Amino acid sequence: MSSTTPAVGPPPLDLREFERAFQALRAGYQGAADNPQGFELKDCRHCSSCMFCVGCESCYRCTHCNNCNQCSNCTHCAECEGCHQSAYCSKSKRCVGCKYLEHCDSCADCTYCFACVGLSKKDFHILNQQYDKRTYFDLVAKLRKIYR
């Protein structure tokens, strides 16, 4: 039985049999590389409704993402993990509703942040400190050379 085939009949009521059946389902899912409703995916595993992604795993409705893991509704993100509804982010984790973040963690509704943690509704921050737009871009250009 494949991971997408529904079971026929009631589930086993014996604990040992139930756990065995559950482990068999897990093993079948982990061994498969299905990408339901995906389009033009390359080297992706367990992604659903994603398009034009490369090397992603367990993502949902992402587009043009590279090497992301457990992200949803993201676009043009790279090497992100657990990010949602974000765009043009890279090497960030657990960020939601953000754009143009790099090396950030647990930020929400932020734009243009670099190496920030736990910010909400902030723009042009580096290490959680705000900068004017021009200074931000000058500093980030220098930081990208040393902090990849």
DRENDO-1510 file (C-alpha; in Angstrom, 1 decimal, always signed):
<recs>
REC; n; res; u; v; w
REC; 1; MET; +0.0; +0.0; +0.0 .
REC; 2; SER; +1.5; +3.4; -0.9 .
REC; 3; SER; +1.4; +6.5; +1.3 .
REC; 4; THR; -1.4; +8.0; -0.7 .
REC; 5; THR; -3.6; +4.9; -0.8 .
REC; 6; PRO; -6.3; +5.0; +1.9 .
REC; 7; ALA; -6.6; +2.0; +4.2 .
REC; 8; VAL; -9.5; -0.4; +3.6 .
REC; 9; GLY; -11.6; -1.3; +6.6 .
REC; 10; PRO; -11.2; -0.2; +10.2 .
REC; 11; PRO; -7.8; +0.4; +11.8 .
REC; 12; PRO; -6.4; -2.3; +14.0 .
REC; 13; LEU; -7.5; -1.9; +17.6 .
REC; 14; ASP; -4.6; -3.8; +19.1 .
REC; 15; LEU; -1.9; -1.4; +20.2 .
REC; 16; ARG; +1.0; -3.4; +18.7 .
REC; 17; GLU; -0.7; -3.9; +15.4 .
REC; 18; PHE; -1.8; -0.2; +15.2 .
REC; 19; GLU; +1.8; +1.0; +15.9 .
REC; 20; ARG; +3.2; -1.4; +13.3 .
REC; 21; ALA; +0.8; -0.1; +10.7 .
REC; 22; PHE; +1.6; +3.5; +11.6 .
REC; 23; GLN; +5.3; +2.9; +11.4 .
REC; 24; ALA; +4.8; +1.2; +8.0 .
REC; 25; LEU; +3.0; +4.3; +6.8 .
REC; 26; ARG; +5.8; +6.6; +8.1 .
REC; 27; ALA; +8.5; +4.4; +6.4 .
REC; 28; GLY; +6.6; +4.5; +3.1 .
REC; 29; TYR; +6.3; +8.3; +3.2 .
REC; 30; GLN; +9.9; +8.9; +4.2 .
REC; 31; GLY; +11.1; +6.6; +1.5 .
REC; 32; ALA; +9.1; +8.3; -1.2 .
REC; 33; ALA; +9.9; +11.6; -2.8 .
REC; 34; ASP; +6.4; +12.5; -3.9 .
REC; 35; ASN; +5.7; +16.2; -4.7 .
REC; 36; PRO; +1.9; +16.3; -5.1 .
REC; 37; GLN; +0.7; +19.0; -7.5 .
REC; 38; GLY; +4.2; +20.3; -7.9 .
REC; 39; PHE; +5.4; +21.9; -11.2 .
REC; 40; GLU; +9.0; +22.0; -12.5 .
REC; 41; LEU; +10.6; +20.9; -9.2 .
REC; 42; LYS; +14.2; +19.6; -9.2 .
REC; 43; ASP; +15.6; +17.5; -6.3 .
REC; 44; CYS; +12.6; +18.4; -4.0 .
REC; 45; ARG; +11.1; +15.9; -1.5 .
REC; 46; HIS; +7.7; +16.0; +0.1 .
REC; 47; CYS; +6.8; +19.4; -1.3 .
REC; 48; SER; +3.1; +20.1; -2.1 .
REC; 49; SER; +1.8; +22.6; -4.7 .
REC; 50; CYS; +5.2; +24.2; -5.2 .
REC; 51; MET; +6.6; +25.5; -8.5 .
REC; 52; PHE; +10.1; +26.1; -9.9 .
REC; 53; CYS; +11.9; +25.1; -6.7 .
REC; 54; VAL; +15.2; +23.3; -6.4 .
REC; 55; GLY; +16.4; +21.1; -3.5 .
REC; 56; CYS; +13.5; +21.9; -1.1 .
REC; 57; GLU; +12.0; +19.6; +1.4 .
REC; 58; SER; +8.6; +19.5; +3.0 .
REC; 59; CYS; +7.5; +22.9; +1.6 .
REC; 60; TYR; +4.0; +24.0; +0.7 .
REC; 61; ARG; +3.0; +26.5; -2.0 .
REC; 62; CYS; +6.4; +27.9; -2.5 .
REC; 63; THR; +7.7; +29.3; -5.8 .
REC; 64; HIS; +11.3; +29.8; -7.1 .
REC; 65; CYS; +12.9; +28.7; -3.8 .
REC; 66; ASN; +16.2; +27.0; -3.4 .
REC; 67; ASN; +17.2; +24.6; -0.6 .
REC; 68; CYS; +14.4; +25.6; +1.7 .
REC; 69; ASN; +12.9; +23.3; +4.4 .
REC; 70; GLN; +9.4; +23.3; +5.9 .
REC; 71; CYS; +8.5; +26.7; +4.4 .
REC; 72; SER; +5.1; +27.7; +3.1 .
REC; 73; ASN; +3.8; +30.4; +0.8 .
REC; 74; CYS; +7.4; +31.7; +0.2 .
REC; 75; THR; +8.8; +33.0; -3.1 .
REC; 76; HIS; +12.4; +33.5; -4.2 .
REC; 77; CYS; +13.8; +32.4; -0.9 .
REC; 78; ALA; +17.1; +30.4; -0.4 .
REC; 79; GLU; +18.3; +28.2; +2.4 .
REC; 80; CYS; +15.4; +29.1; +4.7 .
REC; 81; GLU; +13.9; +26.9; +7.3 .
REC; 82; GLY; +10.4; +27.2; +8.7 .
REC; 83; CYS; +9.6; +30.5; +7.0 .
REC; 84; HIS; +6.1; +31.4; +6.0 .
REC; 85; GLN; +4.6; +34.0; +3.6 .
REC; 86; SER; +8.0; +35.5; +3.0 .
REC; 87; ALA; +9.8; +36.7; -0.2 .
REC; 88; TYR; +13.4; +37.2; -1.2 .
REC; 89; CYS; +14.8; +35.9; +2.1 .
REC; 90; SER; +18.0; +33.9; +2.5 .
REC; 91; LYS; +19.6; +31.8; +5.3 .
REC; 92; SER; +16.7; +32.7; +7.7 .
REC; 93; LYS; +14.7; +30.6; +10.1 .
REC; 94; ARG; +11.2; +30.8; +11.5 .
REC; 95; CYS; +10.3; +34.2; +9.8 .
REC; 96; VAL; +6.8; +35.1; +8.9 .
REC; 97; GLY; +5.5; +37.8; +6.4 .
REC; 98; CYS; +9.0; +39.1; +5.7 .
REC; 99; LYS; +10.9; +40.4; +2.7 .
REC; 100; TYR; +14.5; +40.7; +1.9 .
REC; 101; LEU; +15.9; +39.2; +5.1 .
REC; 102; GLU; +19.4; +37.6; +5.4 .
REC; 103; HIS; +20.6; +35.5; +8.3 .
REC; 104; CYS; +17.5; +36.3; +10.4 .
REC; 105; ASP; +15.7; +34.3; +13.0 .
REC; 106; SER; +12.1; +34.5; +14.3 .
REC; 107; CYS; +11.2; +37.8; +12.7 .
REC; 108; ALA; +7.7; +38.9; +11.7 .
REC; 109; ASP; +6.5; +41.4; +9.1 .
REC; 110; CYS; +10.1; +42.8; +8.6 .
REC; 111; THR; +11.7; +44.2; +5.5 .
REC; 112; TYR; +15.4; +44.6; +4.7 .
REC; 113; CYS; +17.0; +43.1; +7.9 .
REC; 114; PHE; +20.4; +41.4; +8.2 .
REC; 115; ALA; +21.3; +39.1; +11.1 .
REC; 116; CYS; +18.4; +40.1; +13.3 .
REC; 117; VAL; +16.5; +38.0; +15.8 .
REC; 118; GLY; +13.0; +38.3; +17.1 .
REC; 119; LEU; +12.0; +41.6; +15.4 .
REC; 120; SER; +8.5; +42.5; +14.5 .
REC; 121; LYS; +7.4; +45.2; +11.9 .
REC; 122; LYS; +10.9; +46.6; +11.5 .
REC; 123; ASP; +12.8; +47.8; +8.4 .
REC; 124; PHE; +16.5; +48.4; +7.7 .
REC; 125; HIS; +18.0; +46.7; +10.7 .
REC; 126; ILE; +21.3; +45.0; +11.3 .
REC; 127; LEU; +21.9; +43.0; +14.5 .
REC; 128; ASN; +18.5; +44.4; +15.7 .
REC; 129; GLN; +19.8; +48.0; +15.3 .
REC; 130; GLN; +18.0; +50.4; +12.9 .
REC; 131; TYR; +19.9; +52.3; +10.2 .
REC; 132; ASP; +18.8; +54.7; +7.5 .
REC; 133; LYS; +18.2; +53.2; +4.1 .
REC; 134; ARG; +21.5; +54.3; +2.5 .
REC; 135; THR; +23.7; +53.3; +5.5 .
REC; 136; TYR; +21.9; +49.9; +5.6 .
REC; 137; PHE; +22.7; +49.1; +2.0 .
REC; 138; ASP; +26.3; +50.2; +2.4 .
REC; 139; LEU; +26.9; +48.1; +5.5 .
REC; 140; VAL; +25.1; +45.1; +4.1 .
REC; 141; ALA; +27.3; +45.2; +1.0 .
REC; 142; LYS; +30.4; +45.1; +3.3 .
REC; 143; LEU; +28.9; +42.4; +5.5 .
REC; 144; ARG; +28.1; +40.1; +2.6 .
REC; 145; LYS; +31.8; +40.0; +1.8 .
REC; 146; ILE; +32.7; +38.7; +5.2 .
REC; 147; TYR; +29.6; +36.9; +6.4 .
REC; 148; ARG; +28.2; +34.4; +3.9 .
</recs>
